[in-house]
Amino acid sequence: MNMLSDVTLQGTHASLVPLDRAHADALRAAAGDLHELWYTSVPAPDGVEAEIERRLALHAEGRMRPFAVLDAEGTPVGMTSYCNVEPGTPRLEIGYTWYARSVQRTPLNTECKLLLLTRAFEDLECLAVEFRTSIFNRPSRGAIERVGAKLDGVLRSHMRHQDGSLRDTCVYSITAAEWPAVRRNLEFALGAR
C-alpha cells in the first residue's frame, strides 16, 4: 500500500481529506493569530496559500501526504501531514499539524490522532510513528504525550524557528508494540467525553 496515496479518514468529530487549494479561505480564517506563537510554524493568514503550495509540492515529490482537517460540519479547521516517510522500515511522522484555537483540546484532535495512527499501524503496518515539536511548544508536547507517545530524545540546534532562532526539537514516538494500549486510551478518551 502506498503510504502517500490519497485517502480520506472519516470520524464523528473530524475527517481528514487530501489537502486542496480550495481549502485556502477556510484555513486562512482558522489560522487566525496562531502564527504569533513564535515557536510554531503555523502560517500567518496571508501565508496560508503558500503553505498549501509547499505541502502540495512535497506531496508531488513523494515526501508528504498533507491533509486538511475538517470539523463535524465539514469546515476546514487545520492541517496535518504524514511526512518523513520511510517505506522500507516502514515508519512515518505525523507532523506539521495545527488546529484553529476553537477546536484545540477538543475531541477533534483526539479523533484525528486515532484516525491517523490507525491507518499508520493497521493499514500501512508501520513499526513506529514519530512526532516532533519545538522544545518550547509546551502545548504541543503535552498533546503528544496525552496521545501516548514517549520522548525519544532532543535534537539540539536541529533547525530554526520562524524568527530565525535555533530550535531544539523534541522527538517522540509510538511503536507497533505500544499501539494496542495507545489505541485503547484514545478510544477511552473519546468515549469519556
C-alpha positions in Angstrom: 0.0 0.0 0.0 1.3 3.4 -0.9 2.0 5.4 2.3 1.3 8.7 0.5 -1.8 7.7 -1.5 -5.0 9.9 -1.5 -7.2 8.7 1.3 -10.0 10.3 3.4 -10.1 9.3 7.1 -13.6 9.8 8.5 -14.6 10.1 12.1 -17.5 11.5 14.1 -15.8 14.7 15.3 -13.4 15.2 12.4 -12.4 14.0 9.0 -9.0 14.2 7.2 -9.2 14.8 3.5 -6.4 15.3 1.0 -5.3 19.0 1.2 -6.5 21.1 -1.7 -6.2 24.7 -2.8 -10.0 25.0 -2.4 -9.4 24.8 1.4 -7.4 28.1 1.5 -10.1 30.5 2.5 -11.4 28.5 5.4 -7.8 27.7 6.6 -6.9 31.4 6.4 -9.7 32.1 8.8 -8.8 29.1 11.0 -5.1 30.2 11.3 -6.1 33.5 12.9 -3.3 34.7 15.2 -1.6 31.3 15.8 1.4 32.4 13.8 2.2 34.9 16.7 3.3 31.9 18.8 7.0 32.3 17.9 7.8 28.6 18.5 5.3 27.2 16.0 5.3 27.0 12.2 1.7 28.0 11.7 1.3 30.2 8.7 0.0 33.8 9.0 -3.4 34.1 7.3 -1.7 35.7 4.3 0.8 32.8 4.1 -1.8 30.0 4.0 -1.8 29.7 0.2 2.0 29.5 0.1 1.9 26.8 2.8 -0.7 24.8 0.9 1.5 25.1 -2.2 4.6 24.0 -0.3 2.8 20.9 1.1 1.3 20.0 -2.3 4.8 20.3 -3.9 6.2 18.0 -1.2 3.4 15.5 -2.0 4.2 15.7 -5.7 7.8 14.9 -4.8 6.7 11.8 -2.8 7.7 13.3 0.5 4.5 14.2 2.3 0.7 13.3 2.4 -0.9 16.6 3.5 -4.4 16.6 4.9 -7.0 19.3 5.6 -8.6 18.7 9.0 -12.4 19.2 8.8 -14.7 19.6 11.8 -18.0 17.7 12.1 -19.7 20.2 9.9 -17.1 19.8 7.2 -15.4 23.1 7.7 -11.6 23.1 7.4 -10.1 23.9 10.8 -6.4 22.9 10.4 -3.8 20.9 8.6 -1.7 17.8 9.4 0.5 15.5 7.4 2.2 12.2 7.1 5.9 13.1 6.4 9.4 11.7 6.8 8.1 8.5 5.3 10.4 5.5 5.3 8.5 2.8 3.3 11.4 0.2 3.7 11.1 0.2 7.5 8.1 1.1 7.4 7.7 4.2 9.6 6.5 7.8 9.3 6.0 11.0 11.1 2.7 12.8 11.8 3.6 16.4 11.7 3.1 20.0 10.5 -0.1 19.9 12.5 -2.1 22.9 13.6 -5.7 23.5 14.6 -7.8 26.6 15.0 -8.0 27.8 18.6 -11.7 26.9 18.7 -11.0 23.2 18.3 -7.9 22.8 20.4 -8.3 20.5 23.4 -11.5 19.1 22.0 -12.4 15.5 20.8 -11.4 16.6 17.3 -7.6 16.4 18.0 -8.0 13.0 19.8 -10.0 11.6 16.9 -7.6 12.9 14.3 -4.7 11.2 16.1 -6.8 8.0 16.4 -7.6 8.1 12.6 -4.0 8.8 11.6 -2.5 6.2 13.9 -5.0 3.5 13.0 -4.1 3.9 9.3 -0.4 4.0 10.0 -0.3 0.9 12.2 -3.2 -1.2 10.9 -3.3 -0.4 7.2 0.3 0.7 6.4 1.8 -1.7 9.0 4.2 0.9 10.4 6.7 -0.3 13.0 6.8 3.2 14.6 5.1 6.6 14.2 7.1 9.7 15.2 6.0 13.2 16.3 8.3 16.3 16.5 7.9 19.7 18.1 9.9 22.6 19.4 11.1 22.2 23.0 9.3 25.5 23.8 6.0 24.3 22.4 4.7 23.0 25.7 1.0 22.8 24.5 2.1 20.6 21.6 4.4 18.5 23.8 1.5 18.0 26.2 -0.9 16.9 23.5 1.7 14.5 22.0 2.3 13.0 25.5 -1.5 12.7 26.1 -1.8 10.7 22.9 0.6 8.2 24.4 3.9 8.9 22.6 7.1 8.6 24.5 10.0 11.1 24.3 12.9 9.5 22.4 15.2 12.5 22.8 16.0 16.1 21.9 17.7 17.1 18.6 19.8 20.1 19.8 20.1 23.0 17.4 18.1 20.9 14.9 16.6 23.7 12.8 15.4 27.3 13.0 12.1 28.8 14.3 10.2 31.2 12.1 12.1 34.1 13.8 15.5 32.6 12.9 16.3 31.4 16.5 17.7 27.9 16.8 15.2 25.2 17.6 15.8 22.2 19.8 13.4 19.5 18.6 11.7 17.0 20.9 11.3 13.7 19.1 8.5 11.4 20.3 7.3 8.0 19.0 4.8 5.2 19.4 5.9 1.7 18.4 3.7 -1.0 17.0 4.0 -2.9 20.2 2.6 0.1 22.1 -0.2 0.7 19.6 -2.9 -1.5 21.2 -2.7 0.3 24.5 -2.4 3.7 22.9 -5.5 2.9 20.7 -7.5 1.8 23.8 -6.5 5.0 25.6 -7.6 7.2 22.6 -10.9 5.3 22.3 -11.5 5.6 26.0 -10.8 9.4 25.8 -13.3 9.8 23.0 -15.9 7.7 24.8 -15.4 9.5 28.1 -16.3 12.9 26.7 
